[in-house]
Amino acid sequence: MRISMVSEHASPLAALGGVDAGGQNVHVAALSSALARLGHTVTVYTRRDDPGLAERVDAAPGVEVVHVTAGPARHIPKDELLPYMPELGAGIARDWAGVRPDVVHAHFWMSGLAALDAVRATDADIPVLQTFHALGTVKRRHQGADDTSPNERAWLEPWVGRNVDGVIATCSDEVFELRAMGVDARSISVAPCGVDSALFRPDGPAEERGNRARIAVVGRLVPRKGVDIAIRALAALKHAGRTDVELVIVGGSGGASDPAADPEARRMIRLADELDVADQVVVRGQVPQADLPRILRSANAVVCVPWYEPFGIVPLEAMACGVPVIAASVGGLIDTVVDGVTGIHVPPRDPEAVAEAILQIVDDPARAAELGRMGRTRSRTRYTWNRVAQTTAKVYRGILAQADPVTDLTADGGAL
């Protein structure tokens, strides 16, 4: 198949941890590469955010990234990109003048708008699939007035869901949210995110640490990720007389590698000081992706307790390294982390529950080892990118079969 990916703000070439860079960048890059390994040809369209970028870049064998001029060629926060989606759609349509794709897969709601515009401009029957990665209804529910999404998202996002040919959700919880938005359940499929099983694995070096047990939190430092909950859990442990646990925080909020230059990192440091656990908290800032497995392997457990989470790749990375996960029972974490099997579920925003879960793991090494072993097995059997790509390609084929039942969908060598 010839597959067009549309990812308006999240280029697969972007550095992890930069402004507005994170899970979607990883998802688009890894899924595109895995689909190419299955024999498909993938073109990823993203908005040009730097005038020095080449128009076309070979990102991986069988994967090309096309930078489309849509608005100023500079970084613009993703929540301010809506006015440029018609221009992005027109640029994609122009590129299709040579060879049209068999299927289009849009990532994030604004990409869906651009993809639908591009298909209309070509006057061709090209099916569009949509993965939202995050839903505005959920964001507004949890962030309220702090939600920076444009007002139009409230009606445009459901419109996208109802007008594409199919929606690929990343977890079962998202399916319920989509149905509440008016998306036909018959058009929804589920294909999770994946994990780089070659990079994240239990064997390999672990970062050296002291005598304290180590708990790690990894990810972008934004309030909804609940990093403060982990710090408060540490304080609860200290109040109970347990000072033999340290917390390592890895990540940033604005692209700065130095925590001192990161407002959210500074807020976490102040909170640790206020709660009298500053000597047990290490704020590392952003680290290269290649260094992350060493840190994960050094941890007794990884804590992932966001207010909400559309999917969450960090728990998969921890599980792939054989590390137990303490996860808030929200969103995609309900699917990936099996309570009592690969980790421990806790209620959202509950530091006392997190503290109790930490002790369950730290004080029972045999159980911790079993949770880690089962997590590794689950990540290898369900969440490799090759498996995710196979599932996604199967959805594409189903949509194409509905559009043209007589088409030979295996002729390009991409059979599953």
RAPE-V812140 format. One line per field, one symbol per residue. psi: psi as a letter, one per 30 degrees, with the letter a starting at -180 (. if undefined). Layout:
# RAPE-V812140
psi->???
This chain:
# RAPE-V812140
psi->kjkkkkiefikffkkkfakgkbeeeeeeeeeeeeeeffglkkkkklkkgkffklekkjelkgkkkkjkjjakilkkkefgfefgeeeeeeeeeefffdkklekkjkkleeeeeeeeeeeeffhlikkklkkeekkeeeeeeffbffkgkkefeefeeeeeefflflkjlfleeeeeeeeffgkkffgklkjllakjfeejlfklkkkklafkkkkkkklkjleffgefeeeeeeeeeeeggjggklkkkkllfgfkfjffgjeeeeeeeeeeeeghgefgkjjfaklkeffeeeeeffkelkkjileljedjeeeeeeefggklkjkkilbffeeejjkfefakklkkhieeeeeeeeeeeefieeeeeeeeeeeeeeeeffglfeeeeeeeeeeeeeeeeeeiffkjfgfgggl.
